[in-house]
Amino acid sequence: MIITVAHQKGGVGKSTIAVNLAVEMQLPIVDLDSQNSCYLFSKIREKEQRKSLQVFTPETLEEIKEILRNTDHRKLIIDSGGYDNDLNRFALIASDLVVTPVSPSQIEIFGLQKFAQIIEKAKEYRPDLKVYILINNADARSMSEIIELEKFIQTVPLFRILSSRIFRRVDYKRAYQQGLSVCEYKPDSKACREVKRLIREIDSLHVDSI
């Protein structure tokens, strides 16, 4: 199954979600972000002599197509860039499942409306494309904003919402800086439980690969 963590907006936490999924699910990553955050994360792991994380950094459509043609890589995570281009659009079309992290705020809702237009275009080529919104970087003290975001998502037929939520926790940042998933960093933490719940939910969707 190809899982793409995607949003046309930068700074929503795509790379953090991608590396945590990849490490815990033991899958390689295709890093399409111009900042190459996943690639840098893998280099920290390498330097600290941790279990390796395979990261591809294709720069052209042909390069990403070659990666996906390799049957060994039909199970992977794609970390898309925070912008709209041919590579990121292709990643959407090639995906079995799209996970879109969104923080609960009015500004993020505006960004999601723009992303819906991109998804609508992608579905012309991949009508069965499934896009799930992940509430990310949420503040437990601001439940009203979370509820408002959930209500908006329910009005957009293109989107479904994951019941899993990722809350704002310093463990994510600290783990990332050390080249660790949060479960490697603190196995008994709330952050680790959130990631494991997200993975269980993704597995329960039973999305078939194309």
HELIX and SHEET records of a PDB file:
HELIX    1   1 LYS A   14  MET A   25  1                                  12    
HELIX    2   2 SER A   37  LYS A   47  1                                  11    
HELIX    3   3 LEU A   61  ARG A   69  1                                   9    
HELIX    4   4 THR A   71  HIS A   73  5                                   3    
HELIX    5   5 ASP A   86  ALA A   94  1                                   9    
HELIX    6   6 GLN A  106  TYR A  125  1                                  20    
HELIX    7   7 MET A  143  GLN A  154  1                                  12    
HELIX    8   8 VAL A  170  GLN A  177  1                                   8    
HELIX    9   9 VAL A  182  TYR A  185  1                                   4    
HELIX   10  10 LYS A  190  SER A  204  1                                  15    
SHEET    1   A 7 VAL A  55  PHE A  56  0                                        
SHEET    2   A 7 ILE A  29  ASP A  31  1                                        
SHEET    3   A 7 LEU A  76  ASP A  79  1                                        
SHEET    4   A 7 ILE A   2  VAL A   5  1                                        
SHEET    5   A 7 LEU A  97  VAL A 102  1                                        
SHEET    6   A 7 VAL A 131  ALA A 138  1                                        
SHEET    7   A 7 PHE A 159  PHE A 167  1                                        
END                                                                             
